Amino acid sequence: MSADGQRWLRPLAVMMALNAIDALVLWNVFPMHMRGVQPTFTDTMHGVLAIDPFVLAAVVLGAVAFPGRFRVYTVGTLVFTTALAICAFRFVPAFIANQPTPWMGATERAGQYATNVWYAALATVLLRSAGGERATRAGARR
């Protein structure tokens, strides 16, 4: 509904919906086991689904759809979350070997929180653009 003729917002909405479906399947169908337990198929699928390309696609489409400050903020978010992902990947060998992985959880959470803040910023931009368009249309009717 917020697209209102903006070409890039519909695919962005589809990517966000696919991300939500991925998250529902990831957490409910393929939960991860605690450390020290023999990994199973659910652990493998959890790792595969956690990659979730729909988030990256949504963020990139958000940058395309909204130029200006939001685009700069989006690029900054992409750089920050990519750096955190690179940091998290270096923990994978220790994780597989069931060795300590200090700061792995904090790194993953920071990336997730940065993405959630981006979603909030996107919602703000959408609300502002929809409110401005409604005001313009209301003024044109008078």
N, C-alpha and C positions, 0 to 999 in steps of 0.2 A: 504494500500500500504506500510505503514511503517513496517508492521509485518515482512515481509521478512523471514518467517520461524520461528519466535519466537512464541512459542505456546500460551503464555498468552496475547499477544497483540490483537488478534482477539476478544476474549470475552471482553477485555477492551474497544475496539472500539464499540462493540455492547452496552455495558453499557452506554457509553458516548452518543450514538445515542438515546437510550431509555431515558436518562436524558434530552436530548434536546426536545424530543417529550413531555415528562412530563411537561417541562417548558412551551412549547407552549400551551398546554391544560390548565395548571394551570393559566396562566396570561390572556389568551384570552377567554377561555370558562367559567372559574370560578373565576372572579375577586372578591376581598374582598370588602365589603362595608365599608364606613367610620364609625367611632365610633359613638354611639348614635342612629344608625339606627338598626331596628330590624333585627337580623341575618336571612339569608335565606339559602336555599340548596346550593347556590353557595359559601357561606362562609364556610359551612361544608366541601364541596368538596375541597375548596382551602386548608383548614387545612390538609385534608387527603393526597392530592397530594404533599403538601409541605414537607412531610416526605421523599419522594423520595429516596428509597433504592438504586437506580441505581448509585447515587454519591458515596455512601459508597462502593458498589461493585467495581466501577471503581478504586477508590483509593486503595483498598486492592489488586486488580489485578495489579495495577501499582507497588505496593511494591513487589509483587511476581515476576513480570517480570524483574525488575531492582534491583539487589543487590547493596550493597555498600552505598555510600553517599545518593543516591536518596531514598533508602529504609529507611535509618535513618530519612531523611527529611520527608518522607511520614508518618512514625510512629509518628513523632512529630506533623505533621499536624492533624493526626487522634486524638491524645490526646488533642490538642488545640481545635479543633472543637467540640469534645465530651464534653469537659468542658464548652464550650460556650453554647452548646445545653442544658446541664443540668441547667445552669444558666437561660436560656430562658424559660425552662419548669416551673420554679418556678413563672413566671409571669402569667401563664395561668389562675389561679383562679381570679386574679384581672382583667385580660382581659375579661373573661366571665362575670364578675360582672360589667363591664364597669367602672372600677376604674382606677386611674392613674397607669401607668406602666413605671416609669422612668428607662431608660437605656435598655429597652427591644429592641428597634429598633437598638441601637448601638451594642448590643450583637448579634442580628441576622445579621447585616451587617458585623461585624468583622468575623463571621463564613463564610459568603458568600465570602468575600474578601480573606480569607485564602484559600478557595477552588479554587478561581480563580487564585491565585498565584501558587497553586499546578498545575493547568492545564498549566500554562505558563512554569513551571519547567519541566513538562512532555514533552511539545512540544520541549523544549531545549534538553532534553535527547534523544528524538526521532530523532531530526535533527542531533545531534552529532553522534548518533549510525549509522544513515543512511549515513552520510557523510564519516565516517570512513570505513564503509563497501564498499562504492563506490570507495574510494581511494585504498582499498586493492584489489578490483576486477580489477581496472584499472592497478595497478602495476603487477598483475598476468598475464594480457594480453600482456604486453610488452615483 
